[in-house]
Amino acid sequence: MNVTDPLADLQGLLTAPGIGATPCATAAGVESCLALPAAHWGLLAELAADAGLRHAGLWADALDEERLRVQALFAAADGYLLAQTEVTGAPPELASHTPLFPGVDRLERHAQDLLGVRFLGHPRGAVRWTRHQAWPETAHPLRPDFPLAGDHPGRTPADGDYPIVRLQGNGVCEVPVGPVHAGVIAPGHFRFQVMGEDVLRLEERLGYVHKGIEKHAVGRDAAGLVRLAARVAADSTVAHAWAACQALERACDTEVPARALYLRALLAERERVANHLGDIGGICNDVGFGFGQSQCALLRERWQRDNASHFGHRLLMDTLVPGGVVRDLDPAAPERLIQANGELRRVLRRLFDILDDHPPLNDRLLTTGILAQGTARALGCTGYVAKASGIDHDLRHHVPYAPYDRLRLETAVVEHEGDVAARMRVRMREIHASLGLIEQLLAALPEGAIAAPLTPRPEASGLGLVEGWRGESVALVRLDVAGRVARYFPRDPSWFNWLALEHLILGNIVPDFPVCNKSVNGSYSGVDL
């Protein structure tokens, strides 16, 4: 039986005569890195698509006032390829990857808005994504000459002319939702085209909480960057902080103490449990099942109070630093945490049995919001959204990083129905898997230091890859000649998972949108950088 390695095959094709790709070492932490001429950027996407790779992200980096480096990350089952090219010109132009990888649609438009690179062949390349009206179309905030405070005088005009695609026909109506919502929720606009109550099309408009994260990162030291990364998305503070730490530590060739790695994993799994409990309760709430919501809210509250007691913060904010963690566990903590684990496990068995077999709940969740596996794969979805559609991929198992390379991880946390019920069941199973990991981590917690010094290396780059609770979280860090941050790009899983919502809602009715939305639970803040 012939076993092929798609990453090796693609690398072989790209380095063949006539294409001119050459190995590069500009991002520690990725197995393969290739630099290729801009003229072959479109061919790269064609070959990657033919090889069955997943597009895992795209970003641009202003090397100086003239040159832009554009990088794309491709994932196979057990590894990654980072490809890059450089462009100049006014404006700099590259072939778009969106026609072959629709999941990078908004990533390319984000790079276009903030850095000015134009992606030729993009189906909506002329439509801004991140800019809104906060700066002129000819200005690009991530260019070196753009001030951090911006240069737009006075009040920003309303964003009233975004070109929503409209369907025409007798009986087709348009339903706008947001950007201001009734609950305590970040702003996002959803425009439905409907026939009666049946959804024919949904288009999302995000970006209302753009914070300038990437610009704020420039010039920071390592510790300052990790504090910023922890605020990319508050519900994923451990995931983004760990990815940024990982990128810095790889760039600076820093070995993190084993105890610190175990504590980081403990924090990540606790973050996973808390958010999955919140989402399961939210799904119940959106279909009027108050019992499920109240039970999950109570369990999450107890869990987060333990976070505050043992780690100093309910949401685990600022618990990681470059080279390790901030706070150690006291000697009695492991036993108390294991006991709390056991109590939660016992309650969840009974609660999940009810949620899994409650006819009124099943009536609303089963067959609602189905995301086909082919669509999830084409969009590049990860995390519980992908797993509920039958895609078995988890960095902790398939591309393990320390300490997960030393742990037993349940790998079959996968469902195949692709509906809201499947996305809820994946969350349930992930909670049980995380409780098992927490017990392993506490039982085998090594002795030793909880941090190591990190010495910045001038002009080094690193890539961080972490399985956050939403899925694969990526961080790119490049340091300047003084060892300070020259470029930081955090790629939240929501860049891809938000697009899934536009697909899975089709054929459903408008009243099912809240529960479909909650079942995906994309992060507004994670993409509104």
N, C-alpha and C positions, 0 to 999 in steps of 0.2 A: 504494500500500500504506500503510495507516494504522499508524503506530508509536506506541504509547502508553508513557507513563512512569508506572509504577505508584506511585512515590513522590509524584509531582506529582498524580496522580489521587486518591490517598488524602488528601493534604494539602488538595486542593480540597473533598473531601467533608466532612472534619472541620471546615473553616472555614466551611462553609455555614451559613446562618441556622438556628437551632434546636439546633445542637450547641455552638457557642460556643468552639471551639478558637482559641487566639490564638498567634501566633509568639512564641518566647522565645529568649533567647540565654544560657542558663545552662550550656552545655557546649561550649566551643570545640573544633572538630575534627570536628563532624558537620554535614552539609549542611543538614538541616532539624530544627528543634526546635519542638514544639507543646505548649502547656499546655491541658488541657481539664478540664471539670468532672468530679468523681468519678462522677457519675451516668452518664456516657457512657464509662466505662472498659471495660465489656463490649462496647459498640458499636465501640470502637476495635479490639478483637480481631476482631470479625465483619468489619469492613471490611478489615482487614489480611489476613485469611484469604481473603476474596473477591478481593483484589488479587494473591494468590499470593506475598505476602511471607514471608520466613523470620523467625521470632522469634529474636533474637540475644541475649536476656538480659533479666532483670528484677531490680531491687534497690530497697530502701527506704532512706530517709535521715531521721533525726530532726532536724528543723530547730530544735526546742526541746522542752520537756516536753509540749507539747500537739499540735504539728503534725508530721505525717509527709509527706514527699514520696516518691512511688512513681514510678519511671521504668522504661520499657520501650524496648528498642532493636529496631527492625525493619530487615531488610536486603533490598534488591533486588539485582539482578545487578551494579549499578555504583554503589551508594550506600546511605545509611542515613537513617532517621528516628528521632529520639529523641522519645518522647512522655512526658509527665509529668502528674501530678495531685497534689493535696494532700488529706489526710484528717485528721479529728480524731475524737474520740469515745472511748468506753470499752466495747468495743474499737473501733478504727477498722476500717471495712469497705469492701471493694471487690469488684467482680465478678472472678471468676477467669478467667484466660486459658487455663488448662490444658485445658478441654474442646475448644477449637479448636486449641491448640498444646500437645500432650502433653509436649513437651520441657521446658516451664517448670514442670512438676510440682514438682520438688525445689527450684527457685529460689523459688517462691512459699512453700513450706513452710519454707525457710530464713529468708525474710523474716518469716514469721509467728513462728517460734521466737525470733528474735533481736530483733525490733522490735515484735511484737504486732499487726501488721495481719492481719486475718482476710479470707481470700479466699472469697467466697460462691460456691457451686456447684463448688468444687474436689472431685473425686471422692474424695480421701483427705485432705481439709483438717483432719480431726480427728486425724490421725496425725502426731506430731512427726517431724522429720527430723534436725535438727542438735542438738537439746537433749540427747538421751540422758537421763541422770539428774543431770547436773552442776549444774543449777540448777532451782528450782521452775518449774512451768508458768506461774505468774503473773508471773515475772520475765523481763525481756528485756534481755540484756547490752549491746545497742547503744543503749539509751536513755541519755541524759546522766547520770542519777542512779545508774547501775549501776557499781560500782567495778571497775577493771581486774583486781584480784586475785580477784573474785568474792565471794560472801557465803555460800557453802554450808559449814556447819560439818562438820568431820570427814571421813570417807571417803565418796566417792561410791558410792551403791548400785550393784549390778550392773544392767545393762540387760537384764532378763530377761522383760519383758512386752510387747515390741514386737509389734504385731498382724500377724504374717505371714498373708497370704491363703493358705488351704489348700484344695486340691481334695479332693473326696470321691468315693468309688467303690471297688468291688472291685478289688484289685490295685494301687491307687495308694499309693505309698510316698513318704516324705519323706527327703531326704538333706541334712543340714546340712554346710556347708563353711566353716571359719573361725569367728570373725575371726582367730584365730592360725593361721598357715600354716606348712608345713614348711620353706619356703625363706626367704631373706632378702627379705622382702616386707612392705609395709605391711598393717595389719589391715583386713579387710573381710569381712563375712558374706554368704554366698550360700546361699539355701535353695531346693532343687530339689524339685519334685513330679514323680515319675517313674512310668512303667509299665514294669516290667522295667528296661531301661537307657535307654529313650526319655524324653527330657525333655519334659514337658507344660507346665511353668511354671517360671520362675526369678524370684525376688525378691531384690534386693540390699539390704543394710543397711550403709551406710557411716557416716562421721562419727567413727570411733574415734580419729582423730588431730586432732580439732578443736583449733586452736592459739590462737584469739582474734586472728587476723591483723587483722581489721577494727577491733577495739578497740585493739590495739597501735598502729595507724596514727595514731589521734587524738592531736593535739598535736605530731606530728613535724614537723621541717623537711623541705625537699625532699630533701636528701641522705639523711636518715634514712629517708624513705619508700622511696627507691629501694633502699637496703640491705635493707629489709624485703621489698619486692617480689621481690627476687632470691631470697628464701627461701620464697616461696609454694609452689614445687615445684622441687626442686633440679635435676631433669633439664630444666626449662624456665626456668632462671635468666635467660638472655638474653631470652627472649620476654616474660616478666613484667616484667623490669626495663625493657625498651625500651617496653612499653606504658605503664608508669607514667611514664617519662621523657617520652614523647610527650604524655601527658595534662597533665603539669606544664608542659611547654614551650608547649603550645597555650594553656593557661590563663594563662600569664605572658607570652605573646607573645614568646617567645625564639627567635631564629634560630640553629640549630645549624650549626657550620661543616661545609662539604662533606666534608672529610677525616674528620671524626668520624662522619658518616652512613655513609660507605663502610666505615669500620672496624666500625661497629655491624652492618651487613649481613654483613660478613665473619664476625663472631662468630656471628650468627644462622645462617648457612649451615653453619658448622662444628658448631654445636650440632645442626643437623638431620642432618648426615651421621653424627655419633657415635651419636645415638639410633636412627636407622634401622638402622645396622649392629648395634647391640645387639638391636633387635627382631627382625631377620631371624635372627640367631643364636638368640634365644630361641624363635622359632617352630620352628626346626629341632630345638632341644633338646627341646621338648615333644612331639615325635613320635619321639624316639629317634635322630635323625640327628646324631650327635656331631661328624661331620666339619664340617658347616656351622656348628655352634656354635663349635667351636674356631677355625675360620678367621676368623669374624666377630669373635670375642673378641680375637684377635691383632691384626687390623686396627684395631679400635676402640682398643685399648691404645696402639698406635703413634700414632694420631690424637690421643688425649688427652695423650700425652706431648709432642707438638708444641704442643698448647694450653698446657701448663704452661711450655714453653720460651719461646714467643713472647708469651703473654698473661698468664702468672703464675698460672694456675689450670687444673687438669685439666678441671673442669666449667665454666670461664669465669665463676665466681662473682665478683661485685663488679667487673666490667670496665666497667660503664656508670655514669655519674653524670649528674645533671641538667645539660643543656647540652652533653654530649659523652661522651667515654670517658676512662678513667683512664690508659691506657698506649698509647704510639705504637709502631709497628713500627720496628725498627732498619733501616738502609739495605739490609742484605743479606737481610732476611727475605722480601721478596716473591719473590725468585728461589728461595729454599729451599722456600717454601710451594708455588710452582708446580711445582717438581720433585717434591715429595711428592704433589701432586695427580696428576701423570702416573703415578707409581709405583702409587698406589692404583687409578687407572682401569685400568691394565693388568692388575692382579691381579683386579679385580672382573669384568672381561669374562669371564675363564675361570671364576671362581667362580660368577657368576650364570648362565652357560650350564649348569653342572652342576645348580644348584638349580632352574632352570626346566625341566629335562628329565631328571629322575631319577625313574624309575617308582615306587620305594617311597615317596618323598616326595610325589609327585603323588597317590598313592593315599590319603594322609591329608589332603591340603590341598584338592584339587579337590572341589567341591560340598559342602564342610564349612562350616557356619556362614554360610549365605547371608543377606545383608541386602538385601532388595528396595529398589529405588530409591525407590519410593513411601514405604516405611517410613522410610528414611534422610531423605527430604525432610520428612516429617511431624514427625520428631523434632528436626529442625534440626541434623543432624550436619554437621561440617566436617572438613577435613583429609583424611588418607588413608582414613578410614572412609567419608566421603562420596564421595571420588574413586573408590574401588574399586566403588562402586555406581552409577557413571555420572554423578555430579554434578560438573560442571566449574566449580569456584569456588576462586579463590586470590586473596587480597587483593593479593599482589605484582603480579598482572596485571590483575585486574578493578577494583580500587580502589587503584591503586598509590600508595605513599608514598615519599618520598625515602630512598635513591637508586634504588629499583626503577623509578621512572618514567623512568630514564635507561638501563636495562639491557634486554637481550634475554632474556626468560624463556620457556622451553619451556612451552607451555600445555596440551599434550595428554597430561599425566600422569594419564590417566584409564583405568580399566578398567570393564567393565560386568557382570561375572559376580557381583560382590558376595560372593564366598566368601573363605576364608582365603587361598587362593592369589592372588586378586586383590589383597587387602590387602598381601601380601608383594611382589607385582610393582610395585605403586604405590611402595612404599618403595624398591625397586631403582631405578626410573626417577627418583624424586626425588633419590636420591644422585647419579646422573649429572648431573641438571639443576643440583644445587647445586655440583658440581665445576665446571661451566661458568660459573656465576655467580661463584664464587670467582676463577676466572681472569680474568673480566671486571673484577671489582673491583680485583684487584691490578694489572692492566695499566693501568687508568685512575685509580688512586688519586691524588686531588688533593693538592697541597701545601697547607700552611697549618696553622692551629691545630687542636687536637683537642678543644677545649672552649670554651664561651662562658659568661659569668656569667649566672645566672638570678636575676632580681629578683622575689620573690613579689608578687603582686597581691592585695590584700585582697578576699575574697569572690568570687574567680574560680573557675571550674570548667572542666575539660577532659576530653576523652574520648580515650583511646589505643586504636588498633586495629592489631594486628600479626599477621602470618601466622607463628605459631610452628610448630615442627615437628609438633605435634599438630593444628594448625589455627588458626582465628581466636581470638586472645587479646584480651580487652577489659579496659581499666582506666578506671574513673571516679574522678576526684579532685575534691574540693571543698575550697577553702581558707577559713579563717575570717577575721575582721576583722584579725587579726594576721599573716595570710599563712601560717599553719601549717595542717596537714591537719585538716579537720573530718570528712571522709568519704573512705574509699578502698574501692573494691570491685573485686577482680580476678576476671574471669569466664574461667575456664579452659575450653578446648574440651570437657573431660571431663564437664562438667555435662550435655551432650547426648549425647556418645559413650558414656558408661556405659549409658544407657538402651538403646542399640542392642544391647548384649550380651544384655539380657533377651529381645530379639526374635530375634536371629540364632541363638541356641542351641536354639530350639524345633524339635523333630523330629530333633535330633541325639542322640547317646548321651552319657551322663555322662563316659566316658573322653575325649571330644573337648572337654570344657570347658576344660582348660588351654590348648590351642592356640587355641581360639576367644577366650578371655580375652586371651591374649598378642597376638593379631592386632588387638584393639582397644586394649589397653594403656592403659586409662584411668588417670588420675592420682588416687590416693587423696588425696594432700596437696593437690592442686589444687582439690578440692571440699570437703575437710575443713578449711575456713578457721578 
